[in-house]
Amino acid sequence: MKTVSFQLYSARNFPPLSDVLKTVAAAGYKQVEGYGALYAALDDAAIEALKQDLDANGLTMPSAHFGLDMLEADPVRVLQIANTLGIRAIYCPYLLPDQRPTDAADWRAFGERLQAAGKPFRDAGLDFGWHNHDFEFFALSDGSVPQDHIFAGGPDLSWEADIAWVVRGGADPFAWIEKYGSRITSVHVKDIAATGENTDQDGWADVGHGTVDWAKLFTALAATPVKYYVVEHDNPKDFKATAERSIASIQSY
């Protein structure tokens, strides 16, 4: 049986966090994944209170997202948060549209930037990597794609593979798993609704209730070093239902 995590970003619109943690734990999760806005502005006491809340619900937070600005500007604080919360894997999750390179050389340079940003965390014994969206798979003018250049510039980067975003980027997830499977240490497990469905949820679906072939994907992913299967839904109508239905689907595969 897989150990399944829950990305707390999925419940950002359903406060308070203490109730979210209770709901997630009751659904059967033992792990959650944090995101930058959850803790970036918290002081030491609030971080410690979050740790106590996790403990009280039988939850751990082995993986987390941190924004690139914080990773570069204040790695000491990131490490303090990671140490308090027990985070063992850090993933940089996004790059705003106006900051994205437009050619192969600059995307490789971005990979080099991530490589450098990750050094303090790798030196501390933590895993460090990139979490993709769809834009990394959109072809550049020369026909190449950013994801290849990011990994070329960052040879030590792990990959938190968000499979549904790979699909939305028009790419074949099985081909990318085969190509970079050795880098995959975490996977975002989410689903895409059939065309025209769940428009009020940005077209996402609860895992097992959409169009992504997770049964075959789990087989392919079993050959990678993946440690964390993280349920995510970017805009759920009912995060409790999403949490419950998704973990039930995953455990049935």
N, C-alpha and C positions, 0 to 999 in steps of 0.2 A: 504494500500500500504506500502510495506516495505521500511525503510530507508536503503539504500545500500551504502556501503563504497567501496573505491578502494585502494588496496595495491600498494603503489607507487613503490615498488620493481619491479612490473610488467613492469614499464616504465623506468627502470634504463638505458636501452640501447638506449633511445630516448630523449636525452637532447635537449634543456635546460629545467630545471624543471619548469620555469615560463610558458613555452608553454604547458608542460604536464598538469599543473594545469588548464589552460584555456580549454584544450581539455576535461579533465575529467568533469569540471563544465558544459561545453556545452553539454556533453552527458547526463546530468541529475543528476549527483552525488552531494550530499551535504556534504559528509564526505570522508576523505582519511585516510589511515593508514600509518604511517611512519615506517622506518626501520633504523637500527643503523648507517649504512654508510652514511645516508642522513644528519645526524646532529651531529654525535659524535665528529667530528673534528671542528665544527663551533664555533666561538666565540660569545659573547653575541649579538654583532651588527648583525651578520649574522642570528642568531636565530630570532631576532626581525624582520629582513627583511623577513624571511620566514613566520612569523606570519602575517605580513602585506600583503604578496602575497596571503596567504590563504584567508584573509579577503576580499581582492580585488576581489576574484573569488567566494565569497559566500560559502567558504569551511571551515569546521572545521576538527580537527585531534583528535578525542576523544580517539583513541587507537594507540599504537605504539609498535614496537619491539625494544628491547635493548639487546645487547650481554651480556652474563654472566660475562665476564671480567669487563665491565664497571659497570654493576649492583653491583658487589661485591667491586670493587676498588674505585668507585667514585659515591656512591649513592647521595651525595649532588648535584653533577652536573646533574645527571639524573633528580632529582627533580626540579632543576632550569629550565632545558629544558622543562619538563612536565608542569611546572607552566606557562612558557611563551607561549607555544603552545596550552595550554588547554587540555593536555592529561589527561584522567581519568582512563585509563586501560593500564597496561604495561604487555607485554608478552615476556618471554625469548624464542627465536625462534629456537635454534639449539645447537647441540653438535657435534663437529668435530669427525670423525671416530676414530682417535687415542686417543680420550679422553673418549670414551664410555666404560662403565663397561661391564663385560662379565658374571657376575653372579647376582643372585637375591639380595644378601646382598648389593652388591655395587650399584645396581640400587636403592635400598631403601635409601642408604646413599646419593645418588645423589638427591633423592627427599627431603631428610632432608636438603641438601645444598641449594636447591631452596627455601625451606621453610624459611631458615635463610636469604637468600638473599632478600626475599620479605618483610621482616619485616619493614624496613624503609618506604616502599611505602604503605603497609597496614596501618602503624601508621599514615601516612599522609592522609589517607582516599581514597587512590587509590586502584583499583582492580589490582591484580598481579597473573599471571599464566604462564602456560607452553603451547607452541605451538608445536604440534607434527609433525613429518614426518612419514616415513614408518618404520624406524628401531625399534621404540618402540613396534611394533606388531610382530616382529620376535621372535619366540619361543627360549628360552634359553635351556640349556642342561637338565634342570629339567622339561621342558614343560611349565613353566610359561612365562609371557611376561613382558617386562620392564615397560609398561604403568601402570600396576597394582602396581608395586613396587614404581614407582615415586609418585603415588598418596597416597600410604600407608605411605611413608616417608614425604610427604608434605600434611598434612590434610587440610590446608587452601588454597592450590593452586586452582585457577580457571583454566579452560581449554579453550583455543582457539582451537577448534576442526577443523583441516584441513581434511575434509571428504575425499577428493580425495587421500590424502596420506594414510589414513586409508585403503582405498580400495587397493591401491598399496602395502600396507603391508600385504595383504592377509586376512584382517579381515572384519567382517560384521559391517558396520557403524551403522546399526539400533540396534544391540546388545550393542554396546558401548555407543550409545546415551541413551539407556535404563539403562545401568549400572551406568553411570556417568553424566547423564543429568543435575543433580542438580549443577554440577560444570561448565557447559558450559555458558560462558558469551559472547563469540564471536565465529563466524564460518567463516572459509575460504571457499568461494564458488568458486570452480573451477571444471573443467571437464576433463575427460580422453577420448582421441580419440579412435576410434575403432582400433583394432589390425592392425598394418601396415600403419596407417594413421598419418599424421602430424609428421613424423619422424624428420623433420627439426625444429620442435617445442618441441622436447623431448617427443612426444606422448601426449602432453596436448591439450585441445580444449577450445574454447570459451564456456562459460556456456550455456547449452541448446543445444549444438551442438556436444555432446559427448555421453558417455555411462552411466554416473552417473544419477541415478533416482532422480533428484532434486525435482520433484513434490511431491513424497512421503516423501522425506527427510524433506522438509519444514513443512509438516504436523507433522512429528515426533519431529522436533525441536521446534515447537510451544509450546510444553509442558515444555520446558526448560526456564531458565532465560536469554537466549541469548539477547544481546543488539545490537550487531553489526554483520551484514552480509557483509563480506568483499570479493569483487571480486578479484581473483588472477589468473594469468597465469604466470608460471615461465619463459617462453621463447617465447613470442608471436612474430609472424612475423610482425604484424601490431597492435600496442597496441591500436590505436584509434578504429580500428574495433573490437578488443576484448572488449574494454570498452563499446562501443555502443551496440554490439550484446548481451553481457552478462547482462547488466542492463535491456535490453528489454525482455530477457528471464525470468529473475527473476520476473519482474513486471507482467508477464503474468501468473505466477503460482497462 
